Every structure is written in structure tokens, then in C-alpha cells.
């Protein structure tokens, strides 16, 4: 697994590919309903986290380790 802090993500797919399968599945459970609810929203990386934007930033979603 790639440590997220060591690379600069340029796409959401690149970010998701760096996660474990379990975390990627959890992220897709957030991603798919958001895509359906806001089909015109653009997916992007902002602050090294996946986000949706449509005229302004709508939502960020990310995988973080609990301390």
C-alpha cells in the first residue's frame, strides 16, 4: 500500500487505488450515492482528498486512520 503523504494525488481513482480493498469499498459507498445525487458535479482532488465540486465545493470524503 502506498502511504498517502508520499505522493501527490491528481485523480480520485489514483487516491482510491492507494487504499486497502476494505477502505476502497467504504469510500465507494460514499462516492456512488454522491455521484447519483449530483450528476453534474466534478470529482477532483483538493487538499490531497477526494471532493465533489459544482459551482463550489460540495463535499470532501477521505480515509483516515483512527488515532
N, C-alpha and C positions, 0 to 999 in steps of 0.2 A: 504494500500500500504506500502511496506517495504521501508525504507529510505536506499538508496544505500550505504551510508557511514558506516552504522552499520554492514553490513555483508560483508564477503569476497566471491565474486563470484568465482565458479570453472568451470562453464559451461556457454555458451551463452544462453541456454534455461533458466537457473536459473536467469540470468540477465534480460532477456525479461519478465519472469514471474513476476518480481518485478515492472514492468511498468503498467501504466493505459492502457486500451484497445486501446485508441486513439494513444498513443505513441508506443505501441507494433505494431500496424498496420503500422505506419510510418516507424518503424525500419525494418519490414518485406519487405517493398517496397525497401529498400536499400539492404537487405540481399539476397533476392531471385535472383535478376539480377547478383549480385556478385558471388553467387554460380554457376550460369549458365555460366558466363564468365570465371570462374576459377574453374572448377570442381575438380581439384586435390588439391586445397588449403585446408588447415586445418583451421577449426574455433577454436578459443581459446579466453581466457580472458587474456589480457595483460594490466597492469596498471589499472585493475578493469574496463576495457572497452572491448567490443567485438572487435575482429580483425580477419583478414584472413592472413595466412602465407603459402607461397610456396617457399621454399629455403630462403626467407627473409620475413619480414613483408610487406604485400601488402597494407593493408588498416585497419584503425580503424573506427568505427562508434559508436556513443553513443547518448544518450538522455540527454540533459542538459536543465535546466530551464533558461529562459532569465532573466537577472537581472532587 
